[in-house]
Amino acid sequence: MTGGVVNIGYPQLLLAVALIAVDLLASWKLRLGLVKSITISTVRLLIQLLALGFVLGYLFQYQTFWWVALAVAVMSLAATQIACDRTRKTVHGIAPSVFLSIFVPSVSVALVVVDGVIGATPWWNAQQLIPIMGMVMGNALSSVSVAIERLFADMDARSQEMYTLVALGATPREAAFPSIKAAVSAGMAPTLATMCAAGIVQIPGMMSGQILAGADPMVAAKYQIVVLLMISAASTAAIVAACYLAYKRRFSSEGYYLEPGLRDDLSQKGPRP
């Protein structure tokens, strides 16, 4: 036992790793071609999480404000890269917009929860701030990725409509607004579905972890409510910010909607002189 938690030994961990055989068998039998991807993902999971456990143990023991700030900065840059990798086929050059849309809401909501709800001392206490930041930022990047893909897919589907609207005097924002609404709705849907299922269909991760650690189920339920609400708030703010910052990539500086050929010219060759 470690602090009320049953310690999992490495032999037991290897037994859990063996469960990935289900994924490998499905890929092999159905000829999905995912054996390599599944193997790489599993190895990365083991290396990354064990390394994270080591780093966090050191950070919690020897924390300073600057070490915590560095950890938050690294998490933000990694989240931006992952979100941009997921949308790189959709649009180029949106990294600054993605970074701002993930970083600002995530940090703001995490600080409200750590300082106002949990009352951590000091307010930048790594043992509270880093796990909460990880939950908020991880969900925000997933929501932003979904929203951006939906935004540009919807704009492409409405390309002629938007071209006409702009020609008739509409601003880019007015022309893109229906697509922004659709993207925000799509990005919010998974989080809202999780909130509806919590406590009925599933026992969410935070609550399950605390119960396994021996916490009072009612206390665990309160923490889970806080977690789901903070994730919802941060994800929604991130989605809205990302959509309003990113939609302009489909318009020229003069306000005209860019057809695919023009987009390629601008993204690969740079603006014309």
C-alpha positions in Angstrom: 0.0 0.0 0.0 1.2 3.5 -0.8 -0.9 6.3 0.7 -4.0 4.1 0.7 -3.4 3.0 -2.9 -2.5 -0.6 -3.7 0.9 -0.5 -5.4 1.0 -2.3 -8.8 4.2 -4.2 -9.3 6.0 -4.5 -12.6 4.9 -8.2 -13.1 1.3 -7.1 -12.6 1.9 -4.2 -15.0 3.1 -6.6 -17.7 -0.1 -8.6 -17.2 -2.1 -5.5 -17.9 0.0 -4.8 -21.0 -1.0 -8.2 -22.2 -4.5 -6.9 -22.6 -3.3 -5.1 -25.7 -3.5 -8.5 -27.4 -7.2 -7.9 -27.9 -6.4 -4.9 -30.1 -3.6 -6.7 -32.0 -5.9 -9.7 -32.6 -8.7 -7.5 -34.0 -6.3 -5.7 -36.3 -4.8 -9.0 -37.6 -8.1 -10.8 -38.1 -9.8 -7.8 -39.8 -6.7 -6.9 -41.8 -6.8 -3.3 -40.4 -3.1 -2.7 -40.8 -2.8 -1.3 -37.4 -0.5 -3.7 -35.7 2.5 -1.4 -36.0 0.5 1.6 -34.8 -0.9 -0.3 -31.8 2.6 -1.6 -30.8 4.1 1.9 -31.1 1.2 3.5 -29.2 1.6 0.9 -26.4 5.3 1.4 -26.1 4.9 5.2 -26.0 2.2 4.8 -23.4 4.5 2.9 -21.1 7.5 5.1 -21.6 5.7 8.4 -21.4 3.6 7.6 -18.3 6.4 6.0 -16.4 8.6 8.9 -17.2 5.8 11.3 -16.2 5.6 9.5 -12.8 9.3 9.9 -12.3 9.3 13.6 -13.2 6.2 14.4 -11.2 7.6 12.7 -8.1 10.7 14.9 -8.4 8.6 18.0 -9.1 6.3 17.4 -6.1 9.3 17.0 -3.8 11.5 19.9 -5.0 8.9 22.2 -6.5 9.5 25.9 -7.1 7.3 28.4 -8.9 9.6 28.4 -11.9 9.7 24.6 -12.2 5.9 24.5 -12.1 5.7 27.3 -14.7 8.1 25.4 -16.9 6.0 22.3 -16.7 2.9 24.2 -17.6 4.7 25.8 -20.6 5.9 22.4 -21.8 2.4 21.0 -21.5 1.0 23.9 -23.5 3.5 23.6 -26.3 2.9 19.8 -26.5 -0.8 20.3 -26.6 -0.5 22.8 -29.4 1.7 20.5 -31.4 -0.7 17.5 -31.0 -3.7 19.6 -31.9 -1.9 21.0 -35.0 -0.8 17.5 -36.0 -4.4 16.4 -36.0 -5.5 19.3 -38.2 -2.4 19.7 -40.4 -4.3 18.4 -43.4 -7.1 20.8 -42.8 -5.3 24.2 -42.7 -1.7 25.4 -42.3 -0.3 28.1 -40.0 -2.8 28.0 -37.2 -0.3 27.1 -34.4 -0.4 30.5 -32.7 -4.2 30.5 -32.7 -4.3 27.0 -31.3 -1.8 27.8 -28.6 -3.7 30.8 -27.4 -7.1 29.1 -27.5 -5.8 26.2 -25.4 -3.4 28.0 -23.1 -5.5 30.9 -21.9 -8.7 29.0 -21.0 -6.9 26.1 -19.5 -4.7 28.2 -17.3 -7.5 30.4 -16.3 -9.9 27.6 -15.3 -7.2 25.6 -13.6 -6.2 28.5 -11.4 -9.8 29.2 -10.5 -10.2 25.6 -9.4 -6.9 25.2 -7.6 -7.0 28.5 -5.8 -10.8 29.1 -5.4 -12.3 25.6 -5.1 -9.5 23.4 -3.7 -7.7 26.2 -1.9 -4.2 24.9 -2.5 -1.3 26.5 -0.7 0.6 27.9 -2.4 -1.7 28.5 -5.3 0.8 27.1 -7.7 1.2 23.9 -5.7 2.3 21.3 -8.3 0.5 18.4 -6.7 -2.8 20.1 -7.4 -2.1 22.4 -10.3 -0.3 20.0 -12.7 -2.8 17.1 -12.6 -5.7 19.6 -13.0 -4.0 21.4 -15.8 -3.4 18.0 -17.5 -7.0 17.1 -17.4 -8.2 20.5 -18.6 -5.6 20.9 -21.3 -6.0 17.3 -22.6 -9.7 17.7 -23.1 -9.3 21.2 -24.5 -6.9 20.1 -27.2 -9.2 17.2 -28.2 -12.2 19.5 -28.4 -10.3 22.1 -30.4 -9.1 19.5 -32.9 -12.7 18.3 -33.5 -14.0 21.9 -33.7 -11.3 23.1 -36.2 -11.8 20.1 -38.5 -15.6 20.6 -38.4 -15.2 24.4 -39.0 -13.2 24.1 -42.2 -15.1 21.1 -43.5 -18.4 23.0 -43.1 -16.8 26.2 -44.6 -15.7 24.1 -47.6 -19.2 22.6 -48.0 -20.6 26.2 -48.0 -17.8 27.7 -50.1 -20.1 29.0 -52.9 -22.6 30.3 -50.3 -19.8 32.2 -48.5 -18.3 33.5 -51.7 -21.7 34.9 -52.7 -22.3 36.4 -49.2 -19.0 38.2 -49.3 -19.7 39.4 -52.8 -23.0 40.9 -51.6 -21.2 42.8 -48.8 -21.1 40.4 -45.9 -18.0 40.4 -43.7 -15.9 37.2 -43.4 -17.2 36.8 -39.9 -20.8 37.0 -41.0 -20.2 34.6 -43.9 -18.5 32.1 -41.6 -20.8 32.4 -38.6 -23.0 29.3 -39.5 -19.9 27.2 -39.8 -18.6 28.6 -36.5 -21.8 27.6 -34.8 -21.7 24.1 -36.2 -18.0 23.7 -35.2 -18.6 24.9 -31.6 -21.6 22.6 -31.3 -19.6 19.6 -32.6 -16.7 20.4 -30.2 -19.0 20.6 -27.2 -20.9 17.4 -27.9 -18.4 14.9 -26.4 -18.1 16.7 -23.1 -21.8 17.2 -22.8 -22.3 13.5 -23.5 -19.8 12.6 -20.8 -21.6 14.8 -18.3 -24.9 13.2 -19.1 -23.5 9.7 -18.7 -21.6 10.4 -15.5 -23.0 8.5 -12.5 -25.4 6.4 -14.6 -23.4 4.7 -17.5 -19.9 5.3 -16.1 -18.0 6.2 -13.0 -15.6 8.8 -14.4 -11.8 8.5 -14.0 -11.2 11.0 -11.1 -14.0 9.4 -9.0 -12.9 5.9 -9.7 -9.3 6.7 -8.9 -10.2 8.3 -5.5 -12.5 5.4 -4.6 -9.7 2.9 -5.4 -7.4 5.0 -3.2 -9.9 4.6 -0.3 -11.6 8.0 -0.4 -15.2 8.5 0.7 -17.4 8.0 -2.3 -19.3 11.3 -1.6 -16.1 13.3 -1.5 -15.0 11.6 -4.7 -18.3 12.5 -6.3 -17.8 16.2 -5.4 -14.3 16.2 -6.9 -15.6 14.5 -10.1 -18.3 17.2 -10.4 -15.7 19.9 -10.1 -13.5 18.2 -12.7 -16.3 17.7 -15.3 -17.5 21.3 -14.9 -14.0 22.8 -15.2 -13.4 20.6 -18.3 -16.6 21.8 -19.9 -15.9 25.5 -19.2 -12.3 25.3 -20.4 -13.2 23.2 -23.5 -16.0 25.5 -24.5 -13.9 28.6 -24.1 -11.1 27.0 -26.1 -13.4 25.9 -28.9 -14.9 29.4 -29.3 -11.5 31.1 -29.2 -10.1 28.6 -31.7 -12.9 29.0 -34.2 -12.9 32.8 -34.1 -9.1 32.9 -34.4 -8.9 30.2 -37.1 -11.8 30.9 -39.6 -9.9 33.9 -41.1 -7.4 31.5 -42.6 -10.0 30.8 -45.3 -10.2 34.4 -46.3 -7.8 36.8 -48.0 -6.7 40.1 -46.4 -9.3 41.8 -48.6 -12.1 39.6 -47.2 -12.6 37.2 -50.1 -13.2 33.5 -49.5 -10.2 31.5 -50.8 -10.8 28.7 -53.2 -8.6 25.6 -52.8 -6.2 26.7 -55.6 -5.6 30.0 -53.9 -5.1 28.4 -50.5 -2.4 26.2 -52.0 -0.6 29.2 -53.5 -0.7 31.1 -50.2 0.3 28.2 -48.0 3.0 26.7 -50.2 4.5 29.7 -52.1 3.6 32.6 -49.8 1.6 35.7 -50.7 2.0 37.0 -54.2 4.0 40.2 -54.6 
